[in-house]
Amino acid sequence: MTPASHLGDLSPSLAHSVNDVTVRFGHRARRLQRKGPIRLGTVLGSTIWHSFLAGPLAYSHLPRQQFGNLQSKLFPPFFALQSAGSLALLGLYKRAGHVLSRHDSTSWVLGGMSVAALLNLLLVGPWTTAIMFRRHRVERLENTTYSAPDPSSKMKSLNRRFAIAHSVSSLLNLGFVFAVVGHAAWIAQNGLTMV
């Protein structure tokens, strides 16, 4: 029995066309089901790895300025991966037949992930990095460190600005972590057909 055989008295060519569309949609749905877990696994794995393992290990084993230089090179591609991955997951969710609306919690989670990653990629990450490099420059010029007992007024200002920028970036990343883990739990509960 073909998927279109229940159409009864339709002409054979129309029944064949309906059957062809049904088969093509089935192949498309299976392709979407394969792409979703790969993208989710990539985004989830890289986020957990960098946020909770690689970043803290580098911080504890590298001199502070070297760590900052390393992070300044790692963060742009990391935030780009988060942005592309979360936008792809949002697109897959919509392509799977879901309507993106304010009443759909999954739309909010995937949209929130995308916004957090894009903010870190385009605004907060570059802002934090620029402040960090200014602070490095002042340390060299004043032959001191940011944590000296009596920092200059310029260093105090940079320290305060860096603390704010770094906190905002960290909170955006933490929000992304919660959202991607929540989305993975949602898929585990509802199955891959929900992509």
C-alpha positions in Angstrom: 0.0 0.0 0.0 1.4 3.3 -1.0 1.0 6.5 1.1 -1.5 7.8 -1.6 -3.5 4.6 -2.0 -6.1 5.8 0.5 -7.1 8.6 -2.1 -9.5 6.2 -3.8 -10.9 7.3 -7.1 -8.3 9.9 -8.0 -6.7 9.6 -11.4 -3.6 7.5 -11.4 -1.4 10.5 -12.3 -2.8 12.6 -9.5 -2.4 9.7 -7.0 1.2 9.2 -8.2 1.9 13.0 -7.8 0.5 12.9 -4.2 2.5 9.8 -3.5 5.7 11.4 -4.9 5.2 14.5 -2.7 4.6 12.3 0.4 7.8 10.3 -0.3 9.9 13.5 -0.9 8.5 15.1 2.3 9.4 11.9 4.2 13.0 12.1 2.9 13.2 15.8 3.8 11.9 15.0 7.4 14.5 12.3 7.8 17.3 14.6 6.6 16.1 17.3 9.1 16.2 14.6 11.9 19.8 13.8 11.1 20.9 17.4 11.0 19.3 18.5 14.2 21.3 16.2 16.6 24.6 16.9 14.8 24.1 20.6 15.1 22.8 20.4 18.7 25.7 18.1 19.7 28.3 20.4 18.1 26.9 23.5 19.9 26.3 21.8 23.2 29.7 20.0 23.2 31.8 23.0 22.2 30.0 25.3 24.7 30.4 22.9 27.6 34.0 22.1 26.6 35.2 25.7 26.2 33.2 27.2 29.1 33.9 24.6 31.8 37.0 22.8 30.8 39.3 24.5 28.3 38.8 28.0 29.5 39.3 27.3 33.2 42.3 25.0 32.5 44.0 27.7 30.3 43.3 30.3 33.0 45.0 28.2 35.7 48.1 27.3 33.6 48.9 30.4 31.6 50.1 33.8 32.7 47.2 36.3 32.7 48.1 38.3 29.6 48.8 35.1 27.6 45.5 33.8 28.7 43.8 37.0 27.6 45.5 36.9 24.2 44.5 33.2 23.8 40.9 34.0 24.6 40.9 37.0 22.3 41.7 34.5 19.4 39.3 31.8 20.6 36.2 33.8 21.4 35.3 35.1 17.9 35.2 31.7 16.3 33.5 30.2 19.4 30.8 32.9 19.4 30.4 32.5 15.7 29.9 28.7 16.1 27.3 29.4 18.9 25.6 31.9 16.7 25.5 29.8 13.5 24.5 26.6 15.5 21.7 28.3 17.4 20.3 30.0 14.3 20.5 26.7 12.4 18.6 24.9 15.2 16.0 27.7 15.1 15.7 27.2 11.3 15.5 23.4 11.6 12.7 23.8 14.2 10.8 26.1 11.8 11.4 23.8 8.8 10.1 20.8 10.8 6.7 22.5 10.7 6.7 24.5 13.9 5.3 28.0 14.0 7.7 30.5 15.7 5.5 32.4 18.1 5.6 34.2 21.4 3.5 31.4 22.9 6.0 28.6 22.0 8.6 28.1 24.7 11.0 26.4 22.3 11.0 29.4 20.0 12.0 31.6 23.0 14.8 29.2 24.0 16.2 29.0 20.5 15.7 32.7 19.9 17.4 33.5 23.2 20.3 31.3 22.4 20.7 33.1 19.1 20.5 36.6 20.6 23.0 35.7 23.4 25.5 34.3 21.0 25.1 37.2 18.5 25.5 39.8 21.2 28.7 38.1 22.4 30.0 37.8 18.8 29.2 41.3 17.6 29.1 43.6 20.6 30.1 42.4 24.0 33.0 40.1 23.0 34.8 42.8 21.0 34.0 45.4 23.7 35.5 43.2 26.4 38.6 42.4 24.3 39.2 46.1 23.5 39.1 47.0 27.2 41.4 44.1 28.1 44.0 45.2 25.5 43.9 48.8 26.8 44.5 47.4 30.3 47.5 45.4 29.0 48.9 48.6 27.4 48.5 50.6 30.6 50.2 47.8 32.5 53.2 48.0 30.2 53.3 51.9 30.2 53.0 52.1 34.0 55.2 49.0 34.6 52.5 47.6 37.0 49.7 45.1 37.1 46.0 45.6 37.1 45.9 44.2 40.7 48.6 46.5 42.1 47.7 47.7 45.7 47.4 51.4 44.6 46.5 51.4 40.8 46.3 54.7 38.9 43.0 56.3 38.2 43.2 55.1 34.6 43.8 51.5 35.7 40.9 51.8 38.2 38.6 53.0 35.4 39.7 50.2 33.1 39.4 47.6 35.8 35.8 48.7 36.5 34.9 48.7 32.8 36.5 45.3 32.2 34.6 43.8 35.2 31.3 45.1 33.8 32.0 43.9 30.2 33.4 40.5 31.3 30.4 40.0 33.6 27.9 40.8 30.8 29.7 38.4 28.4 29.8 35.7 31.1 26.1 36.0 31.8 25.3 35.8 28.2 27.4 32.7 27.8 25.8 31.2 31.0 22.3 31.9 29.6 23.4 30.2 26.4 24.6 27.2 28.4 21.3 26.9 30.2 19.3 27.3 27.0 21.2 24.7 25.0 21.1 22.2 27.9 17.4 22.9 28.2 16.8 22.4 24.5 18.8 19.1 24.6 16.6 17.9 27.5 13.5 19.0 25.6 14.6 16.9 22.6 15.4 14.0 24.9 11.9 14.2 26.3 9.9 14.8 23.1 12.0 12.9 20.6 13.8 13.9 17.4 10.6 14.3 15.4 10.2 17.6 17.2 13.7 18.8 16.1 
